[in-house]
Amino acid sequence: MESLFAHYLTVWEPLGYILIFVGMMFEGDTVLFTAVFLAHQGYLSLFPAILAALWGMILGDNLWYTLGAKIRFGQKFPIVTQWAEKLAKPFDDHLRERPFRTIFLAKFTYGFNRAIITRAGMLNLKWKKLEESDILATLLWMSVVGAIAYFSSASLSYLLKDYLKYGEAALAVGIVLFIILERMISAQSKKRL
């Protein structure tokens, strides 16, 4: 397939990894999907893209936890406090008793991951204890999302090659299908939390 703008990533490849790293701190699902999709298409190298995504997610989770700890110590972030309490407070017991399961399911529940990690900081849960659960949950989550992205790239490129002229169109179709799948999984994850 031809490319409208993705071919610029081959020239500015380091910028692509920086964007993946920063993007993973705030919006992991779509950024990871896009990174692996583009790596399969040959616009990025897979291993550096995965490393940038992994370190961005881990650093992001550390920063979200630290933000929660700052709230616990009296710093005022009213919007963040309301957001974390509204989404994650009902799961406080789960987070204390089954941190791995809670963090893992939160990664598959759109909008919950950051709130759960922030809430852990607000609850004064020890990060050293949570970090192992977070890293393992992140690796498993990245494996699932990465596999979906990789196979979406392969299948959409093959199935739509006669209908779509540009690779970005296949990426857009892939992202839409991924978001639909993610919403379905998110609904199931909320039930299990």
C-alpha positions as CSV (number, residue, x, y, z in Angstrom):
1,M,0.0,0.0,0.0
2,E,1.0,3.6,-0.6
3,S,1.3,6.1,2.2
4,L,0.2,9.7,2.7
5,F,2.3,10.5,5.7
6,A,3.5,7.3,7.4
7,H,6.5,7.2,5.1
8,Y,7.8,10.3,6.9
9,L,8.3,8.0,10.0
10,T,11.1,6.2,8.2
11,V,13.0,9.6,8.0
12,W,11.9,10.8,11.4
13,E,11.9,7.4,13.1
14,P,13.4,8.6,16.5
15,L,10.5,11.1,16.7
16,G,8.1,8.2,16.3
17,Y,9.6,6.4,19.3
18,I,9.5,9.6,21.4
19,L,5.8,10.1,20.5
20,I,5.1,6.4,21.5
21,F,6.9,6.9,24.8
22,V,5.0,10.1,25.7
23,G,1.7,8.8,24.3
24,M,1.8,5.7,26.5
25,M,1.8,7.8,29.6
26,F,-1.6,9.2,28.8
27,E,-3.4,6.9,26.2
28,G,-1.9,3.5,26.1
29,D,-4.3,1.4,24.0
30,T,-4.5,3.4,20.8
31,V,-0.9,4.4,20.9
32,L,0.3,0.8,21.4
33,F,-2.1,-0.4,18.7
34,T,-0.8,2.2,16.2
35,A,2.8,1.6,17.0
36,V,2.6,-2.2,16.5
37,F,0.5,-1.7,13.4
38,L,3.0,0.7,11.9
39,A,5.9,-1.6,12.8
40,H,4.2,-4.4,11.0
41,Q,3.8,-2.2,8.0
42,G,7.6,-1.4,8.1
43,Y,7.4,2.2,9.1
44,L,8.9,1.6,12.6
45,S,11.2,-1.1,14.0
46,L,9.2,-3.4,16.2
47,F,11.6,-3.9,19.1
48,P,12.3,-0.2,19.7
49,A,8.6,0.6,19.4
50,I,7.8,-2.0,22.0
51,L,10.5,-0.8,24.3
52,A,9.4,2.8,24.0
53,A,5.8,1.7,24.7
54,L,6.8,-0.4,27.7
55,W,9.0,2.3,29.3
56,G,6.4,4.9,28.6
57,M,3.7,2.8,30.3
58,I,5.8,2.0,33.3
59,L,7.0,5.6,33.8
60,G,3.4,6.8,33.3
61,D,2.1,4.5,35.9
62,N,4.8,5.7,38.3
63,L,3.8,9.3,37.6
64,W,0.1,8.6,38.1
65,Y,0.8,6.8,41.4
66,T,3.0,9.8,42.5
67,L,0.1,12.1,41.6
68,G,-2.2,10.1,43.9
69,A,0.4,10.2,46.7
70,K,0.6,14.0,46.3
71,I,-3.2,14.2,46.7
72,R,-3.0,12.0,49.8
73,F,-0.4,14.5,51.3
74,G,-2.8,17.4,50.8
75,Q,-1.9,18.9,47.4
76,K,-5.0,20.1,45.6
77,F,-5.9,18.6,42.3
78,P,-9.7,18.6,42.6
79,I,-10.5,17.4,39.1
80,V,-8.0,14.5,39.4
81,T,-9.3,13.7,42.9
82,Q,-12.9,13.6,41.8
83,W,-12.1,11.5,38.7
84,A,-10.1,8.9,40.6
85,E,-12.6,8.7,43.4
86,K,-15.6,8.4,41.1
87,L,-14.0,5.6,39.0
88,A,-11.8,3.7,41.3
89,K,-13.1,4.2,44.9
90,P,-15.6,1.4,44.6
91,F,-12.7,-1.0,43.9
92,D,-10.5,0.0,46.9
93,D,-11.0,-3.4,48.6
94,H,-10.2,-5.2,45.4
95,L,-7.0,-3.1,44.9
96,R,-5.9,-3.8,48.5
97,E,-6.7,-7.6,48.5
98,R,-6.0,-8.5,44.8
99,P,-3.7,-5.9,43.3
100,F,-2.6,-7.9,40.3
101,R,-6.1,-8.9,39.2
102,T,-7.4,-5.3,39.7
103,I,-4.6,-3.7,37.8
104,F,-4.7,-6.3,35.0
105,L,-8.4,-5.9,34.5
106,A,-8.1,-2.1,34.7
107,K,-5.7,-2.2,31.8
108,F,-8.4,-3.8,29.7
109,T,-11.1,-1.4,31.0
110,Y,-11.0,1.8,29.1
111,G,-10.4,4.8,31.3
112,F,-9.8,2.8,34.5
113,N,-6.1,2.1,34.5
114,R,-4.9,5.6,35.3
115,A,-7.6,6.0,37.9
116,I,-6.8,2.7,39.6
117,I,-3.1,3.6,39.8
118,T,-3.8,7.1,41.0
119,R,-6.2,5.7,43.6
120,A,-3.5,3.3,44.8
121,G,-1.3,6.4,45.6
122,M,-4.2,8.1,47.3
123,L,-4.7,5.0,49.5
124,N,-1.0,4.9,50.5
125,L,-0.6,1.4,49.1
126,K,3.1,0.6,48.8
127,W,4.4,1.1,45.3
128,K,7.1,-1.5,45.7
129,K,4.4,-4.1,46.4
130,L,2.2,-2.9,43.5
131,E,5.1,-2.4,41.0
132,E,5.5,-6.1,40.3
133,S,1.8,-6.5,39.7
134,D,1.8,-3.5,37.5
135,I,4.8,-4.6,35.4
136,L,3.4,-8.1,34.9
137,A,0.0,-6.8,34.1
138,T,1.5,-4.3,31.6
139,L,3.5,-7.1,29.9
140,L,0.5,-9.3,29.5
141,W,-1.7,-6.4,28.4
142,M,0.9,-5.3,25.8
143,S,1.1,-8.9,24.5
144,V,-2.6,-9.0,23.9
145,V,-3.0,-5.5,22.4
146,G,0.2,-6.0,20.4
147,A,-0.9,-9.3,18.9
148,I,-4.3,-7.8,18.0
149,A,-2.5,-4.9,16.3
150,Y,0.0,-7.1,14.5
151,F,-2.6,-9.5,13.1
152,S,-5.0,-6.6,12.3
153,S,-2.2,-5.0,10.2
154,A,-1.5,-8.3,8.4
155,S,-5.1,-9.2,7.7
156,L,-6.4,-5.7,6.8
157,S,-3.4,-5.1,4.5
158,Y,-4.2,-8.3,2.7
159,L,-8.0,-8.1,2.7
160,L,-8.3,-4.4,1.8
161,K,-5.3,-4.1,-0.5
162,D,-7.6,-3.8,-3.6
163,Y,-10.0,-1.3,-1.9
164,L,-7.7,1.0,0.0
165,K,-4.9,2.8,-1.7
166,Y,-3.2,4.2,1.4
167,G,-1.9,2.3,4.4
168,E,-3.3,5.0,6.8
169,A,-6.8,4.0,5.7
170,A,-6.1,0.4,6.8
171,L,-4.8,1.8,10.1
172,A,-7.9,3.9,10.6
173,V,-10.1,0.9,9.9
174,G,-8.0,-1.1,12.4
175,I,-8.2,1.5,15.1
176,V,-12.0,1.7,14.7
177,L,-12.3,-2.1,14.9
178,F,-9.9,-2.2,17.9
179,I,-11.9,0.5,19.7
180,I,-15.1,-1.5,19.2
181,L,-13.4,-4.7,20.5
182,E,-12.0,-2.7,23.4
183,R,-15.4,-1.4,24.4
184,M,-16.8,-4.9,24.4
185,I,-13.9,-6.2,26.5
186,S,-14.1,-3.1,28.8
187,A,-17.8,-3.9,29.5
188,Q,-16.8,-7.4,30.5
189,S,-13.9,-6.3,32.6
190,K,-16.1,-3.8,34.6
191,K,-18.4,-6.7,35.5
192,R,-15.4,-8.7,36.8
193,L,-14.0,-5.9,38.8
